Every structure is written in C-alpha cells, then in structure tokens.
Amino acid sequence: TTIPSLSTRMVQTILPSLLVMFVSHSVIISGKVGQTEDCLLEGKVLYEETGECARLLEQGPCDWGQHMVIGVRNEGICKEPLSCEYDEVEMIDHEKGVACGCPEGKVRILGKCQTMFTNAFCLPGRILVPQQFTMDREGKD
C-alpha cells in the first residue's frame, strides 16, 4: 500500500514550531545547536538509531511496513501506518506522533471529511466556508 506523504505546506507549518520549541529548550540547557536541530532545519527529524535525518510519514530507515513519525522528544521513531477511515489521511500530531484526520482543504462535519468551498451538503446556491470566513468587498464603507 502507498503511504500518503506529508504535504510541503504542512511540513513548513509543523516543523518550524517544533524547531523553535526544541532549540529554545536545548540552547538554554546546552548552549549549542546539535544534530536534531540540523535535521529540523532541513524539514526532517533525527532518527537516533542511525544518526540520519529522515522525512516524516516516509519509510526512510524504517523496516518494511513502517514509516517515520515524531516521538515525544521530537525524535524520529518507526511505527506501522494507522488504518484511517476512507476519507482520512495520516497527519503529524504533536501529542500522539501521528493521527488520522481530514486532508488539507477539508473539514470534518457529521463524521465525514467535506471539501471546503464546495456545495458539500449545503442547500443549493450555498457553499461550505470556514466559520470565521469573511469576504473583502471593494467599495464597502
């Protein structure tokens, strides 16, 4: 089976925040930047068993049938992929390492992932938008 890859946008969103948290913590303790931070700067995580930087949700150095997720110390660990519902994908989760969720551009409503900015299950002539969505209107006072 094919493992869905983590989108570039998601990596750019998640890893910098992990880097800031980790670097802030480790610089206070050690006063230097190490291999873990180097990997995070590359958009990867350190797999301590081999000392290599690996991409999340890819097999990398993991055994067949496993892929790289993030551990509690922001290190890379190998785990078997989750069995997500038909409309969900695996996503990096700060607390669990990995979790199932709606893919980018979709939201969970009534137990299903619905595509934003489409009719989805809305009444005719309406579309699904984020709760805080507003449109800029030219010429508005």
C-alpha positions as a printed Julia matrix, in Angstrom:
141×3 Matrix{Float64}:
   0.0    0.0    0.0
   1.07   3.56  -0.6
   1.57   5.81   2.41
   0.25   9.36   1.84
   3.08  11.85   2.02
   3.05  14.87   4.29
   2.33  17.96   2.25
   5.08  20.57   1.94
   2.78  23.18   3.43
   2.15  21.02   6.49
   5.88  20.36   6.98
   6.56  24.08   6.67
   3.89  24.71   9.31
   4.71  21.98  11.84
   8.49  21.66  11.82
   9.41  25.32  12.39
   7.28  25.39  15.56
   8.93  22.19  16.74
  12.32  23.69  15.96
  11.59  26.86  17.93
  10.38  24.84  20.92
  13.29  22.41  20.74
  16.04  24.97  20.05
  14.76  27.26  22.81
  14.81  24.37  25.24
  18.16  22.88  24.18
  20.03  26.19  23.84
  19.09  27.02  27.43
  20.35  23.6   28.55
  23.37  23.02  26.31
  24.15  26.4   24.76
  24.59  24.91  21.27
  22.66  23.63  18.27
  23.03  19.92  17.55
  22.15  17.26  15.02
  18.46  17.21  15.98
  18.12  20.91  15.19
  20.04  20.46  11.94
  17.51  17.84  10.85
  14.56  20.07  11.83
  16.06  22.91   9.78
  16.03  20.54   6.77
  12.33  19.76   7.39
  13.2   16.3    8.76
  13.63  14.55  12.12
  16.66  12.8   13.6
  16.45   9.01  13.65
  18.8    8.37  16.55
  19.48   4.67  15.76
  21.3    5.58  12.55
  22.04   9.25  13.17
  20.4   10.24   9.89
  17.77  12.85   9.14
  14.52  11.34   7.85
  11.29  12.72   6.38
   8.08  12.22   8.33
   5.49   9.72   7.06
   8.03   8.12   4.69
   9.71   4.73   5.12
  13.24   6.15   5.29
  15.41   3.95   7.53
  12.38   2.11   8.97
  11.66  -1.57   8.35
   9.28  -2.57   5.57
   5.69  -1.8    6.6
   6.72   1.05   8.9
   7.28   4.76   8.47
   8.81   7.67  10.35
   6.73   9.62  12.88
   7.72  12.05  15.6
   8.37  10.88  19.15
   7.81  12.6   22.48
  11.32  14.13  22.42
  10.87  15.34  18.8
  12.99  12.46  17.56
  12.09  10.17  14.67
  10.6    6.8   15.55
   9.41   3.98  13.31
   5.78   2.87  13.54
   3.3    0.98  11.43
   0.92   3.26   9.5
  -2.5    3.83  11.02
  -5.59   2.43   9.38
  -7.55   5.61   8.66
 -11.15   5.89   7.52
 -11.73   6.01   3.75
 -11.7    9.8    3.59
  -8.95  10.45   6.16
  -5.15  10.56   5.91
  -2.35  10.25   8.44
  -1.17  13.58   9.84
   1.59  14.57  12.21
   0.19  15.14  15.7
   2.25  16.91  18.38
   0.8   14.77  21.17
   0.28  11.36  19.55
   3.06  11.44  16.93
   0.58  10.64  14.19
  -3.22  10.63  13.93
  -5.91  10.28  11.3
  -7.64  13.44  10.09
  -9.19  15.19   7.13
  -6.75  16.11   4.37
  -5.83  19.72   3.67
  -8.79  21.69   2.31
 -11.37  19.5    4.05
 -13.12  19.66   7.43
 -14.97  17.04   9.48
 -18.72  17.63   9.57
 -21.18  14.98  10.71
 -18.42  12.36  10.77
 -17.22  12.88   7.18
 -14.49  14.96   5.58
 -16.17  17.66   3.49
 -14.35  19.77   0.9
 -14.26  23.47   1.7
 -15.66  25.98  -0.83
 -17.91  23.39  -2.48
 -21.63  22.7   -2.17
 -20.79  19.69   0.08
 -24.09  19.05   1.9
 -25.25  22.68   1.78
 -28.51  23.91   0.35
 -28.48  24.75  -3.38
 -26.71  28.01  -4.09
 -24.59  27.86  -0.92
 -21.04  26.65  -0.29
 -19.14  25.38   2.74
 -16.82  28.06   4.18
 -14.82  28.32   7.42
 -16.8   29.6   10.4
 -14.67  32.78  10.63
 -14.71  33.42   6.85
 -15.33  36.94   5.53
 -15.06  38.35   2.03
 -13.38  41.68   1.38
 -15.73  43.85  -0.62
 -14.42  46.7   -2.7
 -16.24  49.99  -2.12
 -17.62  48.95   1.26
 -17.89  51.84   3.78
